[in-house]
Amino acid sequence: DGFIDFLEFIAAINLVIRGKIDQKLKWYFKLYDADGNGCIDKKELLSIFTAIQAINGQTSMSAEEFTNMIFQKIDVNNDGELTLEEFINGVERDEDLMELITKSFDLSNVLKVIQNGRRHSI
């Protein structure tokens, strides 16, 4: 419905932390597919990764570099879009890419900030 309620939020966090690889990749794909058309284009990936970097502060590579690298590695037919199948197969084949995507969703820094903020406000 365009909104995330608390139960959906907890379910998503649980999936990212404890889910199987294919479940995580499907969730990541849905997150990246901002318009819900079943494909990820460069604009969508760039937009989401820019937001993720702003939240978690990781800047090992720019959002543009990340986006270009993803498409170079896994856009098999070079059409400028990633299908769910291309995304899952491409990421599962490339350990470095899997690690990079997983690290991009590491929310431990965000949780630390939230915890420290609560401690200071009490």
C-alpha angles and dihedrals in degrees: 000000000000094000133088116220122200094264092052090048093052091046091052093048091048091051092050092049102038108013126114117261095257091049091050092048092050089051092048090049092052090049092050093044092077097170093045095231094133095255135081117223126192093259092055094046092046092049095049095043091049089054092046091051090050090052101044100028097227111145106167086135134006121263089248092052091048093050094047092047092051093051094043091053103040112019091101098180094037093231094136093249133089120218120206089256094051091047097049096041093045096048094043090053094052116061093189091053091047090052092047094051092045092050091049088063095047101126096181092108091052091048091051091052091049092048093047090048091053093048092052093048095052 
